[in-house]
């Protein structure tokens, strides 16, 4: 109590002095809520038990890796069952109090190749049967989402053979399929949506049309960018759209044979550009 009185007097004294000297006093901006085990507005929160019971773990942004052991893991901090336990593979319910859709992933590093669950802004739900106690990462996604540029392709260095999605390893199509599966959560393959084959890169736009997948003339992060020119065409994963109209892509087998590259490009029909954008989500 004495400390509180001293601080109050100190604040009042400063205000009086500022007024006396004609100084404009501007209030400090409010600080974002800390991780305190309370589900505040603007946070995404896990609950240890179903029906939003037990200890809470609150978060203000995306997390690719929760950690698995104390003291380095992200833990449940609120009072109740589960307090102090790591949140990875331990959450049963969630509340999305952010303004973005939150995607909960079965695997770490935003890998949705096996399973994920989307929570719209305001959603307060139990995790589905697949994700309950099988939560390893979460990501805030929206139309303005960007994806980190990274070579996470599981077949890097391999230049022959068929991947599990029925594309040739090391090719642009194989990497684009992997990116869709792992980053966007679309279970894409060469036979996606009932197609006999999506085929070479330049065939993907026609295949998308047959499958009912929308194709656009301008990019959004998460799209597959398509170059129609050349013998086989080329596809890449759009990681970011910049304010100046350029966009960035992750790709394989373009700058280097059977290898990864990341570059900034523009919309167009030149060999270095892309003119169509397939939007799976």
C-alpha positions in Angstrom: 0.0 0.0 0.0 2.7 2.6 0.8 4.3 2.0 -2.5 1.0 2.6 -4.3 0.6 5.9 -2.5 4.1 7.1 -3.4 3.5 6.3 -7.1 0.2 8.1 -7.1 1.7 11.2 -5.5 4.6 11.0 -8.0 2.2 10.9 -10.9 0.1 13.7 -9.6 3.2 15.8 -8.9 4.4 15.3 -12.5 1.0 16.3 -13.9 1.0 19.4 -11.8 4.5 20.3 -12.8 3.7 19.7 -16.5 0.7 21.9 -16.3 2.7 24.7 -14.5 5.3 24.6 -17.2 2.8 24.4 -20.1 4.0 21.0 -21.1 1.6 18.8 -23.0 1.4 15.4 -21.3 0.6 12.5 -23.6 -0.6 9.3 -22.2 1.6 6.3 -22.9 0.0 3.8 -25.4 -1.6 0.8 -23.8 0.6 -2.3 -23.8 -0.5 -5.6 -25.3 -1.7 -8.1 -22.7 1.0 -10.5 -21.5 0.6 -14.2 -21.5 -1.1 -14.4 -18.2 -3.5 -17.4 -18.5 -6.5 -15.1 -19.2 -8.1 -15.1 -22.6 -8.2 -11.3 -23.4 -9.6 -9.7 -26.5 -7.1 -10.0 -29.4 -5.7 -13.3 -28.2 -6.0 -16.9 -29.3 -6.4 -19.3 -26.4 -6.1 -23.0 -25.7 -8.0 -24.8 -22.9 -6.7 -27.9 -21.3 -10.2 -29.5 -21.0 -13.1 -29.7 -23.4 -16.0 -27.2 -23.1 -13.4 -24.4 -22.2 -12.6 -25.7 -18.8 -9.2 -26.1 -17.1 -6.1 -24.0 -17.5 -5.8 -21.5 -20.3 -2.8 -20.7 -22.6 -3.2 -17.3 -24.3 -1.3 -16.1 -27.4 -1.2 -12.9 -29.5 0.3 -14.3 -32.7 1.3 -17.4 -34.6 3.5 -20.1 -33.2 5.3 -22.7 -35.3 6.8 -24.8 -32.5 5.4 -25.0 -29.0 8.3 -27.0 -27.6 7.8 -30.3 -25.7 9.5 -29.9 -22.3 9.8 -27.4 -19.5 11.2 -24.9 -19.1 11.3 -24.1 -22.8 7.8 -25.1 -23.9 4.7 -22.9 -24.1 2.6 -24.0 -21.2 -0.9 -23.6 -19.7 -0.7 -20.6 -17.4 -4.3 -20.2 -16.0 -5.6 -21.8 -12.9 -7.2 -25.2 -13.1 -6.4 -28.6 -14.5 -3.3 -28.7 -16.7 -1.6 -25.6 -15.3 2.1 -25.7 -16.0 1.9 -28.5 -18.6 3.2 -27.9 -22.2 0.4 -27.1 -24.6 1.7 -29.3 -27.5 -0.7 -32.3 -27.9 -2.5 -31.3 -24.7 -5.3 -28.9 -25.8 -8.9 -29.9 -26.0 -10.7 -26.6 -26.8 -9.9 -23.2 -28.1 -11.3 -19.6 -28.3 -10.3 -17.3 -31.1 -10.6 -13.7 -29.9 -8.4 -12.3 -32.7 -9.7 -10.6 -35.8 -8.1 -13.2 -38.1 -8.9 -16.8 -38.8 -6.7 -19.1 -36.7 -5.6 -22.4 -38.2 -4.6 -25.2 -35.7 -2.2 -27.7 -37.2 -1.7 -31.4 -36.2 2.1 -31.0 -37.0 4.6 -28.3 -36.1 5.8 -25.6 -38.5 2.4 -25.0 -39.9 2.4 -28.4 -41.6 -1.2 -29.1 -42.7 -0.4 -32.1 -44.8 -2.1 -34.4 -42.3 -4.8 -32.3 -40.6 -5.8 -28.8 -39.5 -8.8 -27.0 -38.1 -9.8 -23.4 -38.9 -11.4 -21.2 -36.2 -13.1 -18.0 -37.5 -12.8 -14.8 -35.5 -14.8 -15.2 -32.3 -15.1 -19.0 -32.6 -15.2 -20.8 -29.3 -15.2 -24.5 -29.9 -13.9 -27.9 -28.8 -11.1 -29.1 -31.1 -12.3 -31.8 -33.5 -11.6 -35.5 -32.9 -8.4 -35.4 -35.0 -6.9 -32.2 -33.4 -8.0 -32.8 -29.8 -4.7 -33.4 -27.9 -2.9 -33.4 -31.2 -2.1 -29.7 -31.6 1.4 -28.8 -32.6 1.3 -25.3 -34.1 -1.2 -22.5 -35.0 -1.2 -19.7 -37.4 -3.2 -16.5 -37.9 -4.3 -16.3 -41.5 -6.2 -13.8 -43.6 -6.2 -12.3 -47.0 -3.1 -10.4 -46.0 -1.2 -13.4 -44.7 2.4 -13.9 -45.8 4.4 -17.1 -45.6 8.0 -17.3 -44.6 10.4 -18.0 -47.5 12.0 -21.4 -46.7 13.2 -24.6 -48.3 11.2 -27.1 -46.3 10.8 -29.6 -49.2 11.3 -33.1 -48.0 13.0 -34.4 -51.2 15.7 -31.7 -51.5 18.7 -33.1 -53.4 16.7 -35.8 -55.1 16.5 -35.6 -58.9 14.6 -38.7 -59.8 11.7 -40.8 -58.6 8.1 -40.1 -57.9 6.9 -38.3 -54.8 3.9 -39.4 -52.7 1.7 -36.9 -54.6 2.6 -38.5 -58.0 4.9 -35.8 -59.3 8.6 -36.1 -60.2 10.8 -35.2 -57.3 12.9 -32.0 -57.6 10.5 -30.5 -60.1 8.5 -27.3 -59.6 5.2 -29.2 -59.6 6.4 -31.5 -56.8 7.5 -28.6 -54.6 4.2 -26.6 -55.3 2.2 -29.7 -54.3 4.2 -30.0 -51.1 3.7 -26.3 -50.3 0.0 -26.5 -50.8 -0.2 -29.5 -48.5 2.2 -28.3 -45.8 1.4 -24.6 -45.7 -2.2 -24.1 -46.9 -3.5 -27.5 -45.7 -4.9 -28.6 -49.1 -4.4 -32.4 -49.7 -3.2 -31.8 -53.2 -2.0 -34.5 -55.6 -1.7 -35.2 -59.3 -5.3 -36.5 -59.1 -6.7 -33.8 -56.9 -10.5 -33.1 -57.2 -11.1 -36.1 -59.4 -8.7 -35.2 -62.2 -6.9 -38.0 -64.1 -3.8 -35.8 -63.8 -2.8 -32.2 -63.3 0.2 -32.9 -65.3 2.9 -30.4 -66.3 2.9 -26.9 -64.9 1.3 -25.3 -68.0 -1.6 -27.7 -67.7 -2.6 -26.7 -64.1 -4.8 -23.8 -65.1 -6.9 -26.0 -67.4 -7.0 -28.7 -64.7 -8.1 -26.1 -62.1 -11.0 -25.1 -64.4 -12.2 -28.7 -64.8 -11.9 -29.2 -61.0 -13.8 -26.0 -60.2 -10.8 -24.4 -58.5 -10.8 -20.6 -59.1 -8.1 -19.0 -61.2 -7.3 -15.3 -60.9 -5.2 -12.7 -62.8 -3.6 -11.2 -59.7 -1.9 -13.0 -56.8 -2.6 -13.6 -53.2 -0.3 -15.2 -50.6 -1.0 -19.0 -50.7 -1.8 -19.1 -54.4 0.0 -21.2 -57.0 1.5 -18.9 -59.6 1.5 -20.3 -63.1 3.7 -19.4 -66.1 2.0 -20.8 -69.3 4.9 -20.3 -71.7 7.6 -22.7 -72.5 7.6 -26.4 -73.1 6.4 -27.4 -69.7 5.4 -24.1 -68.1 6.3 -23.4 -64.5 4.5 -23.2 -61.1 5.6 -21.5 -57.8 4.1 -20.9 -54.4 3.2 -17.2 -53.6 4.6 -16.3 -50.2 3.9 -12.6 -50.1 2.2 -9.8 -52.1 4.0 -6.4 -51.7 2.4 -3.0 -51.6 4.2 -1.9 -54.8 2.4 -4.6 -56.9 5.3 -7.1 -56.9 5.0 -10.5 -55.2 7.4 -13.1 -53.9 7.5 -16.8 -54.6 9.1 -20.0 -53.4 9.9 -22.4 -56.2 12.0 -25.4 -57.4 13.8 -26.0 -60.6 13.9 -22.5 -61.9 17.1 -20.6 -61.1 18.9 -23.8 -60.3 18.2 -27.3 -61.6 16.2 -29.4 -59.1 16.9 -26.8 -56.4 15.1 -24.1 -54.3 15.0 -20.4 -55.0 13.0 -17.4 -53.7 12.5 -14.3 -55.8 10.4 -11.2 -56.3 8.5 -11.0 -59.5 5.7 -9.2 -61.3 2.6 -10.2 -63.2 3.2 -10.8 -66.9 3.9 -13.3 -69.7 7.7 -13.1 -69.9 9.7 -16.2 -69.0 10.5 -14.7 -65.6 6.8 -13.8 -64.8 3.5 -15.4 -64.0 0.1 -14.7 -65.5 -2.3 -16.9 -63.7 -2.9 -17.7 -60.0 -4.7 -20.7 -58.8 -6.5 -20.1 -55.5 -7.2 -23.3 -53.6 -8.3 -21.5 -50.5 
